[in-house]
Amino acid sequence: MSLILAYLPHLLEGLLVTLEVALGSFAIGLVIAIAAVFGAEFGNAPVRWCVSTYVTIIRGLPELLVIFLVFYGGTVLLSRMFGAYVEVDALTAGICALSFVSGAYLTEILRGALHTIPPGQAEAAKSLGLGTGATFRHVILPQMFSYALPGLGNQWLIILKESALVSIVGLEELMRKGVVAAGATQSPMTFYLIVAGLYVAITSVSMAIFAYGNRRLTFGR
């Protein structure tokens, strides 16, 4: 018990880093996805091609490979740009990599939700004089999120668990802290079970929040 109490603050620090990576990646990925959906649905042919290429490539790559490409490739690119060695830190690389990954999957989720909206909604907005951008922001986007919320919740849980992959480039998140504690104390099952319990606690709270939001948004639909 004393060993658990001694390492518990370290595990909680790792938990905060895990949440930082997951929240940052999900939020940035959502912004990417909204822009990609708008480009795919309302953009010209080159824009639609760029969105399709981005989604196809990212969805076809393992998440771990994307993390390596951003971590090492970003360092090489920035070093060449500035003419001096510039290292991309693990936190930035992890958030950027998982943002690209979540953005690709969230794009498909939002596009599926967009196609669920009756076409008459956009036609009615245009008949009221709203332009394409205003129609998308004020009419399409709110309804799209209401239909997409279950998929968004699933993607959030996936990103939360994939944040553990960032430990491979040295980030001290929850999984990494658990591995260090297990190795130092020679009590792997104890600390891995604690880590598992923390993940389950986060996912349970997340599922409850998304379920509440889904009930609110779909009430009376």
C-alpha positions in Angstrom: 0.0 0.0 0.0 2.9 2.4 0.8 4.3 1.8 -2.7 1.0 2.6 -4.3 0.6 5.8 -2.3 4.2 6.8 -3.2 3.6 6.4 -7.0 0.0 7.6 -7.1 0.9 11.3 -7.6 3.0 10.2 -10.6 0.2 8.3 -12.0 -2.2 11.2 -11.6 0.4 13.5 -13.4 0.4 11.0 -16.2 -3.4 11.0 -16.3 -3.4 14.8 -16.7 -0.9 14.5 -19.6 -3.1 11.8 -21.2 -6.2 14.1 -21.0 -4.2 16.9 -22.4 -3.1 14.8 -25.4 -6.6 13.4 -25.9 -8.5 16.7 -25.5 -6.1 18.6 -27.7 -6.1 16.0 -30.4 -9.9 15.7 -30.4 -10.5 19.4 -30.5 -8.0 20.1 -33.3 -9.1 17.1 -35.2 -12.7 18.3 -35.0 -11.7 21.7 -36.4 -9.9 19.9 -39.2 -12.9 17.7 -39.8 -15.3 20.6 -40.0 -13.1 22.4 -42.5 -12.6 19.2 -44.5 -16.4 18.5 -44.6 -17.1 22.0 -45.8 -14.4 21.6 -48.5 -15.6 18.2 -49.6 -19.2 19.2 -49.9 -19.0 22.8 -51.1 -15.5 23.2 -52.5 -14.2 22.9 -56.0 -12.7 19.8 -57.6 -9.1 20.4 -56.3 -10.3 21.0 -52.8 -12.4 17.9 -52.8 -9.4 15.9 -54.2 -7.2 17.2 -51.4 -9.7 16.2 -48.7 -10.2 12.8 -50.2 -6.5 12.2 -50.4 -5.9 13.3 -46.8 -8.6 11.0 -45.5 -7.5 8.1 -47.6 -3.8 8.4 -46.7 -4.3 9.0 -42.9 -6.9 6.2 -42.6 -4.5 3.8 -44.3 -1.6 4.4 -42.0 -1.0 3.0 -38.5 -1.3 5.6 -35.8 2.1 4.7 -34.5 3.7 5.4 -37.9 1.9 8.8 -38.1 3.4 9.7 -34.6 6.9 8.7 -35.8 6.5 10.7 -39.0 5.4 13.8 -37.1 8.0 13.4 -34.4 11.1 12.7 -36.5 9.9 14.3 -39.8 8.9 17.5 -38.0 12.3 17.8 -36.5 14.0 17.3 -39.8 11.7 19.8 -41.6 12.0 22.5 -39.0 15.8 22.1 -38.8 16.1 22.6 -42.5 13.7 25.5 -42.5 15.6 27.4 -39.7 19.1 26.2 -40.6 19.7 24.9 -37.1 18.6 21.9 -35.1 15.0 22.3 -33.9 13.5 19.4 -32.0 9.7 18.7 -31.9 8.9 17.8 -28.3 6.9 14.6 -27.6 3.8 16.4 -26.4 3.5 18.6 -29.5 4.2 15.6 -31.8 1.7 13.5 -30.1 -1.1 16.1 -30.3 -0.3 16.9 -33.9 -0.2 13.3 -35.0 -3.4 12.2 -33.3 -5.1 15.4 -34.5 -4.3 14.3 -38.1 -5.6 10.8 -37.3 -8.8 12.0 -35.5 -9.4 14.6 -38.2 -9.6 12.0 -40.9 -12.0 9.7 -39.0 -14.1 12.6 -37.8 -14.4 13.9 -41.3 -16.1 10.6 -42.3 -18.3 10.7 -39.2 -19.5 14.3 -39.9 -20.0 13.6 -43.6 -22.2 10.6 -42.8 -24.2 12.8 -40.4 -24.4 15.6 -43.0 -26.0 13.3 -45.5 -28.6 12.3 -42.9 -30.0 15.9 -42.9 -33.0 16.3 -45.2 -32.0 18.3 -48.3 -34.9 20.6 -47.7 -33.1 22.2 -44.8 -30.4 23.8 -47.0 -33.0 24.7 -49.7 -35.1 26.5 -47.1 -32.1 28.4 -45.8 -31.2 29.5 -49.3 -34.8 30.6 -50.0 -34.4 32.9 -47.0 -31.4 34.5 -48.6 -28.6 32.8 -46.6 -25.3 32.2 -48.5 -23.4 28.9 -48.5 -21.2 29.7 -45.6 -24.1 31.1 -43.4 -26.3 28.1 -44.3 -23.5 25.7 -43.3 -22.8 27.5 -40.0 -26.3 28.3 -38.8 -28.4 25.5 -40.3 -26.3 22.5 -41.3 -23.6 22.4 -38.7 -25.9 22.3 -35.6 -28.0 19.5 -37.0 -24.9 17.6 -38.3 -23.5 17.5 -34.7 -26.8 16.2 -33.3 -26.7 13.3 -35.7 -22.9 12.8 -35.4 -22.7 12.8 -31.6 -22.7 9.0 -31.0 -19.9 8.7 -33.6 -18.0 11.6 -32.0 -18.3 9.9 -28.7 -16.8 6.6 -30.0 -14.0 8.5 -31.7 -13.2 10.4 -28.5 -12.8 7.0 -26.7 -10.5 5.8 -29.4 -8.3 8.9 -29.2 -8.2 8.6 -25.5 -6.9 5.1 -25.7 -4.5 5.9 -28.6 -2.9 8.6 -26.5 -0.9 5.7 -24.9 1.0 5.3 -28.2 2.7 8.6 -27.7 4.7 7.1 -24.8 6.8 5.5 -27.6 8.5 8.9 -28.3 9.1 9.5 -24.6 6.0 11.3 -23.4 5.4 10.7 -19.7 1.6 10.0 -19.9 -0.5 7.6 -17.9 0.6 4.4 -19.5 4.3 5.3 -19.4 4.0 6.3 -15.7 2.4 2.9 -15.0 5.2 1.0 -16.8 7.9 3.0 -14.8 6.1 2.3 -11.5 5.6 -1.4 -12.4 9.3 -1.8 -13.2 10.6 0.1 -10.2 8.5 -1.8 -7.7 8.5 -5.2 -9.4 4.7 -5.2 -9.0 3.4 -5.0 -12.6 -0.1 -6.4 -12.0 -0.8 -3.9 -9.2 0.1 -0.8 -11.2 -1.3 -2.1 -14.5 -4.6 -2.7 -12.7 -4.5 0.8 -11.3 -3.8 2.3 -14.7 -6.7 0.2 -16.2 -9.0 1.5 -13.4 -8.1 5.1 -14.3 -8.8 4.5 -18.0 -12.1 2.9 -17.2 -13.0 5.8 -14.9 -12.3 8.3 -17.7 -14.2 6.4 -20.3 -17.2 5.8 -18.0 -17.4 9.6 -17.3 -17.0 10.3 -21.0 -19.7 7.9 -22.0 -22.1 9.4 -19.4 -21.4 12.9 -20.8 -21.9 11.9 -24.4 -25.1 10.0 -23.5 -26.5 13.0 -21.7 -25.6 15.3 -24.6 -27.2 12.8 -27.1 -30.4 12.8 -25.1 -30.6 16.6 -25.0 -29.9 17.0 -28.7 -32.2 14.3 -29.9 -35.1 15.2 -27.5 -38.2 15.6 -29.6 -36.6 14.7 -32.9 
